[in-house]
């Protein structure tokens, strides 16, 4: 299962984030606020809607706290992966 970087929208496999490349992510619980793709800087080519969607997902990730699997399941259930 994947979780999204809430800065750029890039999907990342949960196991990669937690075990393989931990140091490359700015992360608090389920929230990824920076990844190897964006380094914490929001891309300029994102649409306003994409930015709003990522901001909403950021709030959901914060609400779920350390429940990374729950956040990944939510993203999968509501088909957020690939929409941003």
C-alpha positions in Angstrom: 0.0 0.0 0.0 1.1 3.6 -0.7 0.9 6.8 1.1 1.2 10.3 -0.5 3.7 13.0 0.1 1.3 15.9 1.1 3.8 18.4 -0.4 4.0 17.1 -4.0 1.5 14.2 -4.2 4.1 11.5 -5.0 3.0 8.0 -3.9 5.4 6.0 -1.7 5.2 2.4 -0.6 4.7 2.2 3.2 7.4 -0.3 3.6 9.9 1.8 1.7 9.1 4.9 3.8 9.3 3.0 7.1 12.1 0.6 6.6 14.2 1.1 3.4 14.8 4.9 3.1 13.7 6.5 6.3 16.2 9.4 6.3 14.9 10.7 2.9 11.5 11.6 4.2 10.3 14.5 6.3 7.6 12.5 8.2 5.6 12.7 11.4 3.4 9.6 11.8 1.3 9.1 8.7 2.2 12.6 7.4 4.9 12.9 4.8 5.6 16.6 4.4 8.7 16.2 2.2 10.1 13.3 0.1 13.1 12.6 -2.2 11.1 14.0 -5.2 10.2 17.4 -3.7 12.6 17.9 -0.7 9.7 19.7 1.1 9.1 22.3 -1.7 5.7 22.2 -3.4 6.1 22.0 -7.2 5.0 25.1 -9.0 3.2 23.1 -11.7 0.5 21.7 -9.3 -3.0 23.0 -10.0 -4.9 24.9 -7.3 -7.2 21.9 -6.9 -4.3 19.5 -6.4 -2.9 21.8 -3.7 -6.2 21.9 -2.0 -6.5 18.1 -2.2 -3.0 17.7 -0.7 -3.8 20.2 2.1 -7.0 18.2 2.9 -5.0 14.9 2.9 -2.4 16.6 5.2 -5.2 17.2 7.7 -6.4 13.6 7.5 -2.9 12.3 8.0 -2.5 14.6 11.1 -5.8 13.3 12.4 -4.7 9.7 12.0 -1.4 10.4 13.8 0.8 7.3 13.8 -1.8 5.1 12.1 0.1 4.8 8.8 -1.7 1.7 7.7 -5.0 3.4 8.3 -4.0 6.4 6.2 -2.8 4.1 3.4 -6.1 2.2 3.5 -8.1 5.4 3.4 -6.1 6.6 0.3 -6.7 3.2 -1.3 -10.4 3.0 -0.4 -11.2 6.4 -1.8 -8.8 6.1 -4.8 -6.7 9.1 -4.0 -3.5 7.5 -5.4 -2.9 8.7 -8.9 -5.5 11.5 -8.8 -3.2 14.3 -7.8 
